[in-house]
Amino acid sequence: MRSSLAPGIWLLRAFSRDSWYRGLILLLTFLIYTCYHLSRKPISVVKSQLHRNCTGLENPNNNSNSTTWCSWAPFDQENYKELLGGVDDAFLIAYAVGMFISGIFGERLSIRYYLFAGMLLSGIFTALFGLGYYWNIHQLWYYVLVQLFNGLAQTTGWPSVVTCVGNWFGKGRRGFIMGIWNSHTSVGNILGSLIAGIWVDSAWGLSFIVPGIIIAVTGVISFFFLVENPEDVDCAPPQHHVSRNLPRR
C-alpha cells in the first residue's frame, strides 16, 4: 500500500517554483526596508537622554550647581531644542536632496550592489552616532555631519526595493501586495523604538550601534540572496491585468 505524502512535502509541492521565488523576494525586500526604518528611529528615542531633567537625580559632582549636569554636551544648553532640531534637519535635508538623485543612480546600477552599499553605509553612519557616546564626543558638528551622510545613505532604500518588487510582481495584485508589503514602515518603527529603548537609560550609544549592525548585516544577506529580475533565475515575468494585444476602447 502506497504511503501518504508527508504534510510538509505536500505543502512544499503546492506552490510552484516561481511562487517560492516571489515569496522570497517579497520577504527579503520587506526585511530590507524594515531595517531602514529601524535604523532611523533611535534618534527620536535618545533625545530624552541628550537633554534630561536632572532634578531629583544624584549629582556625583557635589560642588556643581548646574541643572543640566546629567545632559550630554553640547545639548545641555538652553537652546537645546534648536540644536536637536539642527541634527534632525541635517538628516531630513540630506534625505530630501538625495532622493532626487538616488533614483537616477538606482536605475543605472545593479540593485543588489546599490542596496548592499547603501545599507552598509547606513549601518556605519548610524553606529558612528552612537560611538560618539563611547568616544566622548561633544562637538555639534560631528552629530550633524553623521546625520547628513546617514540621510544620503538612507535614500538608497526606497527606489531600489520598489523597483525590485515591481520587477517581480508588476501590476498584478498591486493593491494587495503593496498593502501587505508597506507594513514594513510600522514594523521598522516599532522594532527601532524597542531596540533603542533597551539601552537608552544605561548606554544610549548602543541604541544606535545595535540598529547599525542589524541593517549592515541585512545588507550582506541581501547581497547574497536578492534576485533583481525573474528572468535571472528562469522564472516567468509578472502577468499584467491588461494585455497589449487587446483592442483599444
N, C-alpha and C positions, 0 to 999 in steps of 0.2 A: 504494500500500500504506500502510495507516494506521500511523503511528509509535507505538511503545510508550510508555506513560506513564512519565515520569521517576520513578525510585525515591523521590526526596524528596517529590514531589507525591502519589504513591501512599500514602506513609506519612501525609501530612497528611490525606488523604481517608479513611484507615482509621479515624480517630477522629471522633466526632460533635462538634458544636459544644458540647454540654453537657460532654463529656469534656474538651475543651480548657479550658473554664472551671473545671471541678473540679480539673484538674491545676494550673492557675494558682493557685487558692486554697490548695490543699494545699502547693505550693511556697512561696507567699508567707507563709503562717502559720508554716511551718517556719522560714523565714529570720527572721521576726519574733521568735519565741521563742528561736531560737538566739542572736540579738543580746542578748536579755535576760540569758541565762546568760553570754554572752561578757563583758558589762559588769560582772557580779558577781565574776568570777574574779580580777581584778588584785590585790585586797587580800590574798589568800592568798599571792600570789607576791611582793609587795613587802614583806611583813612582815620578811623576812630582811634587807632594806636599812634598815628603820626602826630596828632594833636589831641591830647587827652585832658579830661577833667581830673587834675591832680589832687583836688580837695579830698581830704579824708584818707589819703594814702600815706604810708610811712616814708618820709624823706630820709635817705641814707646820709645826705649832706645836711646835718642839723643846723649848720651855720648859714644855710641858704634860705632866703625868704621868697624865692621865685615861686610863682603859682603855676609855672609850666615846666618844672624840673623833670617831670616824667615824660614830656613830649620829645619827639625826635627832631632835632635841628636839621634843616632850617625852618621846619614847620611849627616851631614853638614861638613864632612871632604873632603880634596882634593881627597882622594881615594874612594869617594862615589860610583863610578861605581863598584869597586871591592866589596864593602860592599853589595850593592844591588844584585850584581851577586852571592855573597855568600848566600843570602836569597833565591834566585831562585834555586841555586844548591842544597840547603838543601831539597827543595820540590822535585826536579827532581830526585835526587839520591834516596831519600826515596821511591818515586813512582816507579822507575825502579826496585829497590830491592824488594819492596813489591809485585809487580806484579808476581814475581816468586813463591811466597808462597800463594798469595791470592787465586789463582785458586784451590790450594790443599784444603784450608780451605772451599772454596765455594762449593766444591763437597761433602764434608763430613758434612756440616752444613745445616740447613734449610735456603733456600734463603731468605725467608721473615724475619727471625730473623737476618741473616747476613747483609742484606741491612739496616734494621732498626738500628742496632748498628753502621754500617759504616756511614750512613747519619747523625745520631745523633752526632757521634764523629767529623765528618767533619764540621758540624754546630758549634760545640763547639770550635774547633780549629780555624775556620775562624773568629768567633766572638772574640776569645781571641786576635787575631792580632789587630783587631780594638779597643779592650778595652785598648790596650797599649796607645792609644791616650788619653783616659779619666783617666787612671791610671798614666799618665805622666811617662811612662817607656822609658828610653833612653839607655838601655843596648842591645848591638847587640845580645848577646846570647839568649835573650828572643825571638826575632823575628825569629832567626834561629831555635830554638827549636820548636816553634809553627809551623813553616812551615815543619819541619821534621816530626812531628807527623801528621800534616794535609796530607802530602804526603802519609803516610802509610794508613791513614783512607780512602783516596780517591781511593785506589786500590780495595776497596770492590765493587765498582760500576760495572765496565765493565764485569768481569766474571759472576756476578750474573744476570744482565739483559740479557746478551747474552744467558745464559743457560735457563732462563725463556722464552725468545722468541723462542728459539729452541724447548723447550718442547711443546709449543702451535702451532707452525707453521711448524716445521720440515723442510724438503727440498722443499716442495711445494711452488711455487711462491717466492722462497728465494730472487731472484733479485729484484722483485717488492716491497716486504715487507721491505727488508733491505735498499733499495734505499730511501723509504719514511722515515723509522724509523731513519736512520742515519743523518737526517737533525737536530737532537737534538743538534749536535755539534755547528752548526752555530746559532741556536736559543738561546742556552745557552750563547754563547759568546756575542751575541748582547744584550740580556737582562742583562747579567752581567755588560757589559760596560755602559748601560743606567742607571742601578740602582746605580752603583758606581759613575757615573758622577753627579748624583743629589747632593751628599754631598761632593764631592772631594774638593771643594774650601772653604766650610764652616766648616765642621767637618768630616774629612776623616775617622774617626773611624766608622761612620755609614755606610760607603761604604763596610765594612766588616761585621758589625753586622747584617745588614738587610739581605744580602745573607745567612749568617749563620743561621738566624731564618727561612728563606724560606726553605733551604734544610732540616733542622731539622723537620719542620712541615710536609714537604712532606714525610719524613721518617716515621712519625707517620701515615700518610694516607696510605702509602704502607703496614705498619704493619696490618692495619685493612682490606685492600681490595685486596692485592696481592694474587693471586692463582698460586701456583708453577706448578701444573700439571693439564691437562684437566680432568684426572680421579678423581681428588679430588672433583669435582663438577658434576660428572657423564656426562661429555662431551666426545665426540668422540676424540680419539687421532688423530694427524695430518696425512693426507694421503700423501704418498710419490709418486713421479713420477714413480719410478721403483719398481715393486713388487718382492718380494723374490721368488715367485713361477714361475716367467718367466724363460724360459730356457736360458742358457748362450750362447753367440755367440762365 
